């Protein structure tokens, strides 16, 4: 079963991977950044769920939650701190 620790760890990994994509691909469209975070979150958690023999539907929902949380954390921090 995928637990809350996996969700929190996923959020940090998603943030790091999205930031890596943005820095290595400077022409990457800003409009696709949130979608990229969600796709990475779902994919990452599906792989973890498969390895742990967990329910893949729950793993996908956990990934969706992690991706949306990561993008919300990013946009909230950006709004608070600025560009």
C-alpha positions as CSV (number, residue, x, y, z in Angstrom):
1,X,0.0,0.0,0.0
2,X,1.2,3.5,-0.8
3,X,1.3,5.7,2.3
4,X,1.6,9.3,3.2
5,X,5.4,9.2,3.3
6,X,5.4,8.2,-0.4
7,X,3.2,11.1,-1.2
8,X,5.4,13.7,0.6
9,X,8.5,12.2,-1.0
10,X,6.9,12.3,-4.4
11,X,6.1,16.0,-4.1
12,X,9.8,16.8,-3.5
13,X,10.9,14.6,-6.4
14,X,8.3,16.1,-8.7
15,X,9.3,19.6,-7.8
16,X,13.0,18.8,-8.5
17,X,12.3,17.0,-11.8
18,X,10.0,19.8,-13.1
19,X,12.7,22.4,-12.2
20,X,15.3,20.3,-13.9
21,X,13.2,20.2,-17.1
22,X,12.7,24.0,-16.9
23,X,16.4,24.7,-16.5
24,X,17.7,22.3,-19.1
25,X,15.0,23.2,-21.7
26,X,14.8,27.0,-21.6
27,X,12.3,27.1,-24.4
28,X,9.9,24.7,-22.7
29,X,6.4,26.3,-22.7
30,X,5.4,27.7,-19.3
31,X,1.8,26.6,-20.0
32,X,2.9,22.9,-19.9
33,X,4.7,23.0,-16.6
34,X,1.7,22.1,-14.4
35,X,0.7,19.3,-16.8
36,X,4.3,18.1,-16.7
37,X,4.2,17.9,-12.9
38,X,1.0,15.9,-12.9
39,X,2.3,13.5,-15.5
40,X,5.5,13.0,-13.7
41,X,3.6,12.5,-10.4
42,X,1.2,9.9,-11.9
43,X,4.0,8.1,-13.7
44,X,6.3,8.0,-10.7
45,X,3.7,6.7,-8.4
46,X,2.5,4.1,-10.8
47,X,6.0,2.7,-11.0
48,X,6.2,2.7,-7.2
49,X,2.8,1.1,-6.9
50,X,3.8,-1.6,-9.4
51,X,7.0,-2.3,-7.5
52,X,5.2,-2.6,-4.2
53,X,2.4,-4.6,-5.8
54,X,-0.2,-2.0,-4.6
55,X,-3.5,-1.2,-6.2
56,X,-2.5,0.8,-9.4
57,X,-5.7,2.9,-9.2
58,X,-4.7,4.1,-5.7
59,X,-1.2,4.7,-7.0
60,X,-2.4,6.8,-9.9
61,X,-4.6,8.9,-7.5
62,X,-1.7,9.3,-5.2
63,X,0.4,10.5,-8.1
64,X,-2.3,12.9,-9.2
65,X,-2.5,14.3,-5.7
66,X,1.3,14.6,-5.5
67,X,1.6,16.3,-8.9
68,X,-1.1,18.8,-8.1
69,X,0.4,19.4,-4.6
70,X,3.8,20.0,-6.1
71,X,2.5,22.5,-8.7
72,X,0.4,24.2,-6.0
73,X,3.4,24.4,-3.7
74,X,5.5,25.9,-6.6
75,X,2.9,28.5,-7.6
76,X,2.2,29.4,-4.0
77,X,5.9,29.9,-3.3
78,X,6.3,31.9,-6.5
79,X,3.4,34.2,-5.6
80,X,4.7,34.7,-2.1
81,X,8.4,35.3,-2.9
82,X,7.9,36.7,-6.4
83,X,9.8,36.0,-9.6
